[in-house]
């Protein structure tokens, strides 16, 4: 009896505690105290009349535009959201429903679950509000802004779960959230809406609060559970999206409007040609070759002219900048040079770059044709052959894209040990982008353009008419056999008169930039004050790509 009595005592204690918790839970939910007296407070109080202790408690609740003068009040945006909220509510709920249905479908049939569906789904009538917004200045092609958002909503979200023969419903009520976030629209592209991605991250751990009714009772009213659920959700959201973690939202396809950057150098050696057409009556042709890459706006490169020869030998080397080795082709056109009049076409051919393996030299013998049209009857006429050597060398930072993991591993030790020495001494491509200028005022006229000078080589932008704040965004390439550690790049902003007359050109200012920092850092994107200009500023982007 002693053992049996002990067991019955333990069982009775466990059952009693369980029944007591359940009864206490429902009593706590369904019976509210009636003897609580609410103190009447005025609806509003002047700021200078608030007591210091009360003010300290209120400070965290004040909008950011009150606390920080660099945050702007955005009532216009809140009004816009308020007017659009009924339609945004339906659109957002539609997305939630379509996203949740396949997730619910995975659980139907498991754990004796027969169905899961939304009985009610609405975000309520109260929209979220922005409590301040700050826009950051950036030299990059992006827009960065930070904002504080708060939402004390009245959503009605009811999920019905049919488990065996039981119908269980869970209702989300009194949802509240507050946080600060940073959004970046980048990069800018010339296709509407003019940016291709939105990158969002939280700058502060979110504060989340809500009620959850299950079988008519608020589950969050259980002591201890409310705080535990709040902290768990807040930590999980922060782990996923608190900076430096980000949420990338694609708006446009990455290929739409994107400006492709150089990824390597194509080395071409034009060796010789044989059995070319004779286009001259009293002598032989005077051939030369023009080389260019498809999709490239740069001027074509040319060999020297070999006078009076149908089997010319050039042995000339050329370097061309490659932006898309999978899509670009090398275009080769042969012409017969004429002293007077148009040059006669001898033939042409193209070589797709995707036929080349990185770092591998390839010798080609090309049969010349009149055009790429397969139905062109002129292609049946023999036009001779062109021999050349080609190799594609990716830039050091892009080499992983064009190498398998094994070949990259084989070169990893040599690259890591020599990378610093190569970047400081080896050949490479200097990319200079003249973006814009500000407050460049001329004494006689202001039609500004920029001239870039490096090692005696000059390149210039187009002129912009009658403006003090020209925008060019033009890129220039300088192929260098060694890193320009001791070089200065000289950039002048000039103005030229559109009509003949005195003072046709005028210097509006200049800047000399040490390239040493570019070589060590790989890139600079800065605004420089122009010398000999009152308030002029020049914005340039300079990159160094190592071969």
C-alpha positions as CSV (number, residue, x, y, z in Angstrom):
1,X,0.0,0.0,0.0
2,X,2.9,2.3,0.7
3,X,4.2,2.1,-2.8
4,X,0.7,2.3,-4.4
5,X,-0.1,5.3,-2.2
6,X,3.1,7.1,-3.3
7,X,2.4,6.4,-7.0
8,X,-1.2,7.6,-6.6
9,X,0.0,10.7,-4.8
10,X,2.5,11.6,-7.5
11,X,-0.1,11.0,-10.2
12,X,-2.6,13.1,-8.4
13,X,-0.1,15.9,-8.0
14,X,0.7,15.9,-11.7
15,X,-2.9,15.8,-12.8
16,X,-3.8,18.5,-10.3
17,X,-1.0,20.8,-11.5
18,X,-2.0,20.3,-15.2
19,X,-5.7,21.0,-14.5
20,X,-4.8,24.0,-12.4
21,X,-2.6,25.5,-15.1
22,X,-5.4,25.0,-17.7
23,X,-8.1,26.4,-15.5
24,X,-5.9,29.4,-14.5
25,X,-5.0,30.1,-18.1
26,X,-8.7,30.3,-19.1
27,X,-9.6,32.3,-16.0
28,X,-6.8,34.8,-16.8
29,X,-8.0,35.2,-20.3
30,X,-11.8,35.3,-19.9
31,X,-12.1,37.2,-16.6
32,X,-10.9,40.8,-16.5
33,X,-10.6,42.7,-13.2
34,X,-13.4,45.3,-12.7
35,X,-11.9,47.3,-9.8
36,X,-9.1,48.9,-11.8
37,X,-9.5,52.7,-12.1
38,X,-8.0,54.4,-15.1
39,X,-6.5,57.8,-14.5
40,X,-7.5,60.5,-17.0
41,X,-4.6,62.1,-18.8
42,X,-4.7,65.1,-21.1
43,X,-4.6,64.2,-24.8
44,X,-1.6,66.4,-25.4
45,X,0.9,68.3,-23.3
46,X,3.3,71.0,-24.3
47,X,6.9,69.7,-24.8
48,X,8.4,72.1,-22.2
49,X,5.7,71.2,-19.6
50,X,6.7,67.5,-19.5
51,X,8.6,66.4,-16.4
52,X,12.2,65.2,-17.0
53,X,11.5,61.6,-15.8
54,X,8.6,61.3,-18.2
55,X,10.6,62.9,-21.0
56,X,13.3,60.3,-20.6
57,X,10.7,57.5,-21.1
58,X,9.2,59.3,-24.1
59,X,12.5,59.8,-26.0
60,X,12.7,56.3,-27.6
61,X,9.2,56.9,-29.0
62,X,10.0,60.2,-30.7
63,X,10.3,60.1,-34.5
64,X,13.9,60.2,-35.9
65,X,13.2,63.5,-37.6
66,X,12.8,65.0,-34.1
67,X,15.9,63.4,-32.7
68,X,18.2,63.9,-35.7
69,X,18.1,67.0,-37.9
70,X,19.6,65.1,-40.8
71,X,16.5,62.9,-41.1
72,X,13.7,64.4,-43.1
73,X,10.0,64.3,-42.2
74,X,8.2,62.4,-45.0
75,X,4.5,63.0,-44.4
76,X,3.9,63.1,-48.1
77,X,5.0,59.5,-48.4
78,X,2.9,58.4,-45.4
79,X,-0.1,60.1,-47.0
80,X,0.7,58.3,-50.2
81,X,0.8,54.9,-48.4
82,X,-2.4,55.7,-46.5
83,X,-4.3,56.4,-49.7
84,X,-2.9,53.3,-51.4
85,X,-3.2,51.0,-48.4
86,X,-6.5,49.3,-49.3
87,X,-5.0,48.3,-52.6
88,X,-1.6,47.5,-51.2
89,X,-3.4,45.3,-48.5
90,X,-5.0,43.2,-51.2
91,X,-1.8,43.0,-53.3
92,X,0.4,42.0,-50.3
93,X,-2.2,39.5,-49.0
94,X,-2.3,37.9,-52.5
95,X,1.4,37.5,-52.5
96,X,1.3,36.0,-48.9
97,X,-1.4,33.6,-50.0
98,X,0.3,32.4,-53.2
99,X,3.6,32.0,-51.4
100,X,2.1,30.1,-48.4
101,X,0.0,27.7,-50.4
102,X,2.9,25.4,-51.6
103,X,4.3,25.5,-48.1
104,X,1.0,24.4,-46.6
105,X,0.7,21.7,-49.2
106,X,3.9,20.1,-48.1
107,X,2.4,19.4,-44.6
108,X,-1.0,18.1,-45.8
109,X,-1.0,14.3,-45.3
110,X,1.8,14.5,-42.7
111,X,1.3,14.3,-38.9
112,X,-2.4,13.5,-39.5
113,X,-3.0,17.0,-41.0
114,X,-5.9,17.0,-43.4
115,X,-5.9,20.7,-44.5
116,X,-4.4,24.1,-43.8
117,X,-5.9,27.3,-45.2
118,X,-6.5,30.9,-44.5
119,X,-9.9,31.6,-43.1
120,X,-9.2,35.4,-42.9
121,X,-6.3,37.3,-44.4
122,X,-6.2,41.1,-44.2
123,X,-3.5,43.5,-42.9
124,X,-6.2,45.8,-41.5
125,X,-6.9,49.4,-42.0
126,X,-3.9,50.9,-40.3
127,X,-0.9,51.3,-42.7
128,X,2.8,51.4,-41.6
129,X,4.4,54.8,-41.2
130,X,7.9,56.1,-41.8
131,X,9.2,58.2,-38.9
132,X,12.1,59.8,-40.8
133,X,14.3,59.3,-43.8
134,X,17.9,60.2,-44.6
135,X,19.6,60.1,-48.0
136,X,23.3,59.5,-48.2
137,X,25.6,61.1,-50.8
138,X,27.6,58.5,-52.8
139,X,30.1,58.6,-55.6
140,X,28.9,55.3,-56.9
141,X,26.0,54.8,-59.3
142,X,23.5,54.1,-56.5
143,X,21.0,55.7,-54.2
144,X,21.3,54.9,-50.5
145,X,18.7,56.0,-48.0
146,X,17.9,55.0,-44.4
147,X,14.5,55.1,-42.8
148,X,12.7,54.3,-39.6
149,X,9.4,52.3,-39.9
150,X,6.8,51.6,-37.3
151,X,3.6,49.6,-37.7
152,X,1.0,49.2,-35.0
153,X,-1.6,47.4,-37.2
154,X,-4.9,45.7,-36.7
155,X,-4.5,42.7,-39.0
156,X,-6.9,39.8,-39.1
157,X,-5.1,36.7,-40.1
158,X,-6.8,33.4,-39.2
159,X,-5.3,30.1,-40.2
160,X,-7.5,27.0,-40.0
161,X,-5.9,23.6,-39.3
162,X,-7.8,20.4,-39.6
163,X,-6.0,17.8,-37.5
164,X,-7.7,14.4,-37.5
165,X,-11.3,15.3,-36.6
166,X,-10.4,18.5,-34.8
167,X,-10.6,22.0,-36.3
168,X,-8.0,24.3,-34.8
169,X,-7.8,28.0,-35.7
170,X,-5.0,30.4,-34.9
171,X,-5.5,34.2,-35.2
172,X,-2.8,36.8,-35.3
173,X,-3.9,40.1,-33.6
174,X,-2.4,43.4,-32.4
175,X,0.7,43.1,-34.5
176,X,3.4,45.8,-33.9
177,X,6.9,46.2,-35.3
178,X,9.5,48.9,-35.2
179,X,12.9,49.0,-36.8
180,X,15.3,51.1,-38.9
181,X,16.5,49.9,-42.3
182,X,18.8,50.9,-45.1
183,X,17.9,50.5,-48.8
184,X,20.2,50.8,-51.7
185,X,19.0,51.2,-55.3
186,X,21.8,50.0,-57.6
187,X,23.3,50.0,-60.1
188,X,21.7,52.8,-62.2
189,X,20.9,51.7,-65.7
190,X,19.3,53.5,-68.7
191,X,16.2,51.3,-68.6
192,X,13.0,52.1,-66.6
193,X,12.9,52.1,-63.5
194,X,16.6,53.1,-63.9
195,X,18.0,50.7,-61.3
196,X,18.3,46.9,-61.4
197,X,18.4,45.9,-57.8
198,X,17.2,46.9,-54.3
199,X,19.4,45.9,-51.5
200,X,17.8,46.1,-48.0
201,X,19.3,45.5,-44.6
202,X,18.3,46.3,-41.0
203,X,20.5,48.7,-39.1
204,X,18.8,47.9,-35.7
205,X,17.4,44.7,-34.2
206,X,13.6,44.9,-34.8
207,X,11.1,45.1,-32.0
208,X,8.2,42.7,-32.6
209,X,5.0,42.3,-30.6
210,X,1.8,40.5,-31.4
211,X,-1.0,38.4,-29.9
212,X,-1.9,34.8,-31.0
213,X,-5.3,33.4,-30.3
214,X,-5.6,29.7,-30.3
215,X,-9.1,28.1,-29.7
216,X,-10.3,31.5,-28.5
217,X,-7.5,32.2,-26.0
218,X,-4.5,34.5,-26.3
219,X,-1.5,32.2,-26.2
220,X,0.8,35.1,-25.7
221,X,-0.9,35.8,-22.3
222,X,1.0,32.9,-20.8
223,X,3.6,34.4,-18.4
224,X,7.1,34.0,-19.8
225,X,6.1,32.7,-23.3
226,X,5.4,36.2,-24.6
227,X,8.9,37.5,-23.9
228,X,10.5,34.3,-25.2
229,X,8.7,34.4,-28.5
230,X,9.4,38.1,-29.0
231,X,13.1,37.6,-28.4
232,X,13.3,34.5,-30.6
233,X,11.6,36.2,-33.6
234,X,13.6,39.4,-33.2
235,X,16.9,37.4,-33.1
236,X,16.0,35.3,-36.1
237,X,15.1,38.3,-38.2
238,X,18.2,40.1,-37.1
239,X,20.4,37.0,-37.9
240,X,19.0,37.0,-41.5
241,X,18.8,40.7,-42.3
242,X,20.8,42.8,-39.8
243,X,23.7,44.6,-41.5
244,X,26.0,43.4,-43.0
245,X,23.5,40.7,-44.0
246,X,21.3,41.9,-46.9
247,X,18.2,41.0,-48.8
248,X,18.7,41.4,-52.5
249,X,15.5,42.1,-54.5
250,X,16.1,41.9,-58.3
251,X,14.0,44.5,-60.3
252,X,15.5,44.0,-63.8
253,X,17.4,41.2,-65.4
254,X,21.1,41.7,-64.8
255,X,21.8,41.8,-68.6
256,X,19.3,44.7,-69.2
257,X,21.0,48.0,-69.4
258,X,24.1,46.7,-67.6
259,X,27.5,48.2,-68.6
260,X,29.9,45.4,-69.0
261,X,33.4,45.9,-67.7
262,X,36.6,44.6,-69.3
263,X,37.6,41.1,-68.1
264,X,40.7,40.4,-70.0
265,X,43.0,41.2,-73.0
266,X,42.9,39.5,-76.4
267,X,46.4,39.2,-77.9
268,X,46.4,39.1,-81.7
269,X,49.4,38.7,-83.9
270,X,48.7,39.2,-87.6
271,X,51.3,37.0,-89.3
272,X,50.7,37.1,-93.0
273,X,48.3,36.6,-95.9
274,X,48.6,34.7,-99.1
275,X,46.9,34.6,-102.5
276,X,45.0,37.9,-102.1
277,X,42.9,39.4,-104.8
278,X,44.6,41.8,-107.1
279,X,42.5,44.9,-107.2
280,X,44.9,47.2,-109.1
281,X,45.3,47.3,-112.9
282,X,48.9,48.1,-113.4
283,X,50.3,46.8,-110.1
284,X,49.5,44.5,-107.2
285,X,47.2,45.3,-104.3
286,X,48.5,47.3,-101.3
287,X,46.8,45.4,-98.4
288,X,46.3,46.2,-94.7
289,X,44.1,44.7,-92.0
290,X,41.6,46.3,-89.7
291,X,40.9,44.6,-86.4
292,X,38.0,45.2,-84.0
293,X,35.8,43.4,-81.4
294,X,32.1,43.1,-81.9
295,X,30.0,45.2,-79.6
296,X,33.0,47.5,-78.9
297,X,32.7,51.2,-79.6
298,X,36.5,51.8,-79.6
299,X,38.2,52.6,-82.9
300,X,39.5,49.7,-85.0
301,X,43.2,48.9,-84.9
302,X,45.1,48.7,-88.2
303,X,48.2,47.0,-89.5
304,X,50.7,48.8,-91.7
305,X,50.2,48.9,-95.5
306,X,52.3,46.4,-97.5
307,X,52.8,48.0,-100.9
308,X,52.5,46.0,-104.1
309,X,52.1,42.5,-102.5
310,X,49.5,39.7,-102.7
311,X,51.4,37.7,-100.1
312,X,52.1,40.3,-97.4
313,X,54.0,39.5,-94.1
314,X,53.2,41.7,-91.1
315,X,54.1,40.0,-87.8
316,X,52.4,42.8,-85.9
317,X,51.0,42.5,-82.4
318,X,47.8,44.0,-81.1
319,X,45.9,44.0,-77.8
320,X,42.2,44.4,-77.6
321,X,40.0,44.7,-74.5
322,X,37.5,41.9,-74.0
323,X,34.2,42.5,-72.1
324,X,32.3,39.3,-72.9
325,X,34.4,36.4,-74.2
326,X,31.3,34.2,-74.6
327,X,29.5,36.6,-77.0
328,X,32.2,38.8,-78.7
329,X,33.9,38.0,-82.0
330,X,37.1,39.3,-83.5
331,X,36.3,41.0,-86.8
332,X,39.0,41.1,-89.5
333,X,38.7,43.2,-92.6
334,X,41.3,43.4,-95.4
335,X,41.5,46.4,-97.7
336,X,43.5,47.6,-100.7
337,X,44.9,51.0,-99.8
338,X,44.3,53.7,-102.3
339,X,45.9,57.1,-102.4
340,X,42.8,58.7,-103.8
341,X,39.2,57.5,-103.3
342,X,37.7,54.7,-101.2
343,X,39.8,51.7,-100.3
344,X,38.8,48.5,-102.0
345,X,37.6,45.6,-99.9
346,X,39.7,42.4,-100.3
347,X,37.9,40.1,-97.9
348,X,36.9,39.6,-94.3
349,X,36.4,36.9,-91.6
350,X,35.4,36.7,-87.9
351,X,36.6,34.5,-85.0
352,X,34.3,33.9,-82.0
353,X,36.3,34.3,-78.8
354,X,34.5,31.4,-77.1
355,X,36.7,29.1,-79.3
356,X,39.7,30.3,-77.3
357,X,40.8,28.8,-74.0
358,X,42.3,31.2,-71.4
359,X,46.1,31.4,-71.5
360,X,46.3,29.2,-74.5
361,X,47.8,30.4,-77.8
362,X,46.0,29.4,-80.9
363,X,47.2,29.6,-84.5
364,X,44.5,30.1,-87.2
365,X,44.4,30.1,-90.9
366,X,41.2,31.8,-92.1
367,X,39.7,31.6,-95.6
368,X,38.6,35.1,-96.5
369,X,35.0,35.8,-97.7
370,X,33.2,38.7,-99.1
371,X,30.5,38.8,-96.3
372,X,29.0,36.6,-93.6
373,X,25.8,36.1,-95.7
374,X,25.9,32.4,-96.6
375,X,23.8,33.2,-99.7
376,X,26.2,35.8,-101.1
377,X,27.4,34.6,-104.5
378,X,30.6,36.6,-104.1
379,X,31.7,34.2,-101.4
380,X,32.4,31.5,-104.0
381,X,35.2,33.5,-105.4
382,X,38.6,32.6,-103.8
383,X,40.0,35.6,-101.9
384,X,43.1,34.2,-100.2
385,X,43.9,33.3,-96.6
386,X,44.9,35.2,-93.5
387,X,47.2,33.6,-90.8
388,X,47.3,34.9,-87.2
389,X,47.9,33.9,-83.6
390,X,45.4,34.6,-80.8
391,X,45.3,34.2,-77.0
392,X,43.0,35.4,-74.3
393,X,44.5,36.5,-71.0
394,X,41.9,37.2,-68.2
395,X,42.7,39.9,-65.7
396,X,44.0,38.6,-62.4
397,X,40.9,39.4,-60.5
398,X,38.6,37.7,-63.1
399,X,40.7,34.6,-63.7
400,X,38.5,32.4,-61.5
401,X,35.6,33.0,-63.9
402,X,37.4,31.4,-66.8
403,X,39.2,28.6,-65.0
404,X,38.1,25.3,-63.6
405,X,38.7,24.7,-59.9
406,X,41.6,22.3,-60.7
407,X,43.5,24.6,-63.0
408,X,42.9,27.5,-60.6
409,X,44.3,25.4,-57.7
410,X,47.4,24.6,-59.7
411,X,48.1,28.3,-60.3
412,X,47.0,29.4,-56.8
413,X,50.4,29.1,-55.2
414,X,52.2,31.0,-57.9
415,X,49.5,33.7,-58.1
416,X,49.4,34.2,-54.4
417,X,53.1,34.5,-54.1
418,X,53.6,36.8,-57.1
419,X,50.3,38.7,-57.1
420,X,51.7,41.7,-55.3
421,X,54.8,41.8,-57.5
422,X,52.7,41.5,-60.6
423,X,50.3,44.2,-59.7
424,X,53.1,46.6,-58.9
425,X,55.4,45.8,-61.9
426,X,53.4,43.8,-64.5
427,X,51.4,45.0,-67.5
428,X,47.7,46.0,-67.2
429,X,44.9,48.1,-68.3
430,X,44.1,51.5,-66.8
431,X,40.5,52.5,-67.1
432,X,39.7,56.2,-66.6
433,X,36.0,57.2,-66.4
434,X,35.4,61.0,-66.5
435,X,32.0,61.1,-64.8
436,X,31.1,64.8,-64.4
437,X,32.2,68.2,-63.3
438,X,30.6,70.9,-61.1
439,X,30.8,74.7,-61.1
440,X,33.2,75.0,-64.1
441,X,32.6,78.6,-65.2
442,X,34.3,80.1,-68.2
443,X,35.0,83.8,-68.7
444,X,33.9,83.9,-72.3
445,X,31.9,80.7,-72.9
446,X,31.1,77.5,-71.1
447,X,31.0,74.5,-73.5
448,X,33.1,72.1,-71.3
449,X,34.9,69.0,-72.3
450,X,37.7,67.0,-70.6
451,X,41.1,66.1,-71.9
452,X,42.9,63.1,-70.3
453,X,46.7,62.9,-70.8
454,X,48.9,59.9,-69.7
455,X,52.4,59.3,-71.0
456,X,51.9,61.6,-73.9
457,X,48.7,59.9,-75.0
458,X,45.6,62.2,-75.2
459,X,42.0,61.3,-75.1
460,X,39.0,63.7,-74.8
461,X,35.3,63.6,-74.0
462,X,32.5,65.2,-76.0
463,X,31.7,68.8,-75.3
464,X,28.6,69.8,-73.4
465,X,26.9,73.0,-74.5
466,X,26.3,75.9,-72.2
467,X,26.5,74.3,-68.8
468,X,28.5,74.7,-65.7
469,X,27.7,71.2,-64.5
470,X,28.5,68.8,-67.4
471,X,28.0,65.1,-67.2
472,X,30.1,62.9,-69.5
473,X,30.4,59.4,-68.0
474,X,32.9,58.4,-70.7
475,X,35.5,55.7,-70.3
476,X,39.0,55.7,-71.7
477,X,41.5,52.8,-71.8
478,X,45.3,53.0,-71.5
479,X,47.1,49.7,-72.2
480,X,50.4,49.8,-70.2
481,X,53.3,47.5,-70.3
482,X,54.2,48.2,-66.7
483,X,52.3,49.6,-63.7
484,X,52.3,53.4,-63.6
485,X,53.6,53.7,-60.0
486,X,55.4,57.0,-60.6
487,X,53.1,58.5,-63.2
488,X,50.7,61.3,-62.9
489,X,47.5,61.5,-65.0
490,X,46.7,65.0,-66.1
491,X,43.0,65.9,-66.7
492,X,42.0,69.3,-68.0
493,X,38.5,70.7,-68.3
494,X,38.4,73.1,-71.3
495,X,35.7,75.0,-73.1
496,X,35.5,75.7,-76.8
497,X,33.6,78.3,-78.7
498,X,31.0,76.9,-81.2
499,X,31.7,79.7,-83.7
500,X,34.9,81.1,-85.3
501,X,36.5,84.0,-83.4
502,X,39.1,85.0,-80.9
503,X,39.4,83.0,-77.6
504,X,38.1,79.9,-79.3
505,X,39.4,77.7,-76.4
506,X,39.7,78.3,-72.7
507,X,41.0,76.2,-69.8
508,X,38.5,76.0,-67.0
509,X,40.8,74.1,-64.6
510,X,42.9,71.0,-64.3
511,X,44.0,68.3,-61.8
512,X,47.0,66.0,-61.6
513,X,46.3,62.6,-59.9
514,X,49.0,60.3,-58.5
515,X,48.4,56.8,-59.9
516,X,50.3,55.1,-57.1
517,X,47.1,54.9,-55.0
518,X,45.2,53.3,-57.8
519,X,47.8,50.6,-58.3
520,X,47.9,49.7,-54.6
521,X,44.1,49.8,-54.1
522,X,42.9,48.7,-57.5
523,X,40.5,51.6,-57.8
524,X,39.7,55.2,-56.7
525,X,36.4,57.0,-57.1
526,X,36.8,60.6,-56.0
527,X,35.9,64.2,-56.5
528,X,38.8,66.6,-57.0
529,X,38.9,70.4,-56.7
530,X,40.2,71.8,-60.0
531,X,43.3,73.9,-59.9
532,X,42.9,77.5,-61.4
533,X,39.2,77.2,-60.9
534,X,37.2,79.1,-58.2
535,X,34.8,76.3,-57.2
536,X,35.2,73.7,-59.9
537,X,35.1,70.0,-59.0
538,X,35.9,67.0,-61.2
539,X,34.5,63.5,-60.5
540,X,36.6,60.6,-61.9
541,X,36.7,56.8,-61.5
542,X,40.1,55.2,-62.2
543,X,40.7,51.4,-62.1
544,X,43.8,49.3,-62.6
545,X,43.3,45.8,-64.1
546,X,46.4,43.5,-63.9
547,X,47.0,41.0,-66.7
